[in-house]
Amino acid sequence: MAHAAKRAVVALASAALLSISLTATAVAETEWDLPLAWPDGNFHVENAKTFAKVVGQVTGGEVVINIHPGGSLGFKGPEMLNAVGDGLVPIGEMLLNQQVGERKILGLETQPYIIEDLDQLAIFHKHFRPAIERAAADYNQKVLYVVPWPRQYVYTKVEARGVADLAGIKIRTYNDTTTEMFNRIGMTSVQLPWGEVVPSLAAGTIDAVTTSASSGVDGKFWEFLTHMYPTSHVWSSNAVSVNLDAWNALTEGQRDAIEAAARMLEPVFWQVSKAEDAAKSKILNERGVAMAEVSAEMLADMQAATEPMLAEALAELGDEGEAIIDGFLQEIGR
């Protein structure tokens, strides 16, 4: 499925070349550096490389995007909203829920147990996307595309038959919501950006991690952890956004071409994400991280412990958050 998704990307790129043409005369080349926190080979990095290639094609080589994975430009994930907005980089890729220190609404999809699967997440994003775009505009940038991570797991060094078995274990979390969530179920949350996760596992300062199968492979979790629990407790998405000053410096034809390319590629990138979970879980399992069962009792206890969090979040987010959740729940008939 992953290979099929990549073939679809190539087909879309070809379609883009046929359907998008620049009406402007040739201009000097514009070069943008795009930083990502994730290591080379991560599917978000591969998506960004594909996007950069297509942008080069549809602009006739006039806009060049250089991809910098692994935090190599020195920007940490939670800094990306401001880094792009302030023009420290012209374009960047950010984990939305890591930007909650600037705009809390960007963490709404990480409220526990609202969204069951990627199909529901797509429905959620119909209501959530305008809020993402408003937040980006307020920080002097424009969203080009948004792509989710696969479902979330809890990785441990021990077998957990129930919530009681997780008590006190130090778990890496990545935003305020996941930190609060795991504290409420009795674990000890340690909030860390991705770049600090593997060193912390190696040093023994954490004994568990919440993240996707993709990140599990990126971090070679088989060297540190033995079990993975498919709890699907929250969902997370990344956005690629461009600084508005850099964007407005392009010609109208260039902007139209890049926007069209982003629109065509985004659904393909979602399919790449969908294929990631099975492929990366298989790698983890083959290398010794056992796919563990989440018992009905364990799931019910996790849900019960975290159920008040949505109402608490909406009390803080106000009408904007309420409208997103109400619209989503109404559409899925819940």
Sequence and secondary structure as in RCSB ss.txt:
>XXXX:A:sequence
MAHAAKRAVVALASAALLSISLTATAVAETEWDLPLAWPDGNFHVENAKTFAKVVGQVTGGEVVINIHPGGSLGF
KGPEMLNAVGDGLVPIGEMLLNQQVGERKILGLETQPYIIEDLDQLAIFHKHFRPAIERAAADYNQKVLYVVPWP
RQYVYTKVEARGVADLAGIKIRTYNDTTTEMFNRIGMTSVQLPWGEVVPSLAAGTIDAVTTSASSGVDGKFWEFL
THMYPTSHVWSSNAVSVNLDAWNALTEGQRDAIEAAARMLEPVFWQVSKAEDAAKSKILNERGVAMAEVSAEMLA
DMQAATEPMLAEALAELGDEGEAIIDGFLQEIGR
>XXXX:A:secstr
 HHHHHHHHHHHHHHHHHH    S     EEEEEE SS TTSHHHHHHHHHHHHHHHHTTTSEEEEEE TTTTS 
 GGGHHHHHHTTSSSEEEEEGGGGTTT GGGGGGGSTTS  SHHHHHHHHHHHHHHHHHHHHHTTEEEEEEEE  
 EEEEESS  SSGGGGTT EEEE SHHHHHHHHHTT EEEE  GGGHHHHHHHTS SEEEEEHHHHHHTTGGGT 
 EEE       EEEEEEEHHHHHTS HHHHHHHHHHHHHHHHHHHHHHHHHHHHHHHHHHHTT EE    HHHHH
HHHHHHTHHHHHHHHHHTHHHHHHHHHHHHHHT 
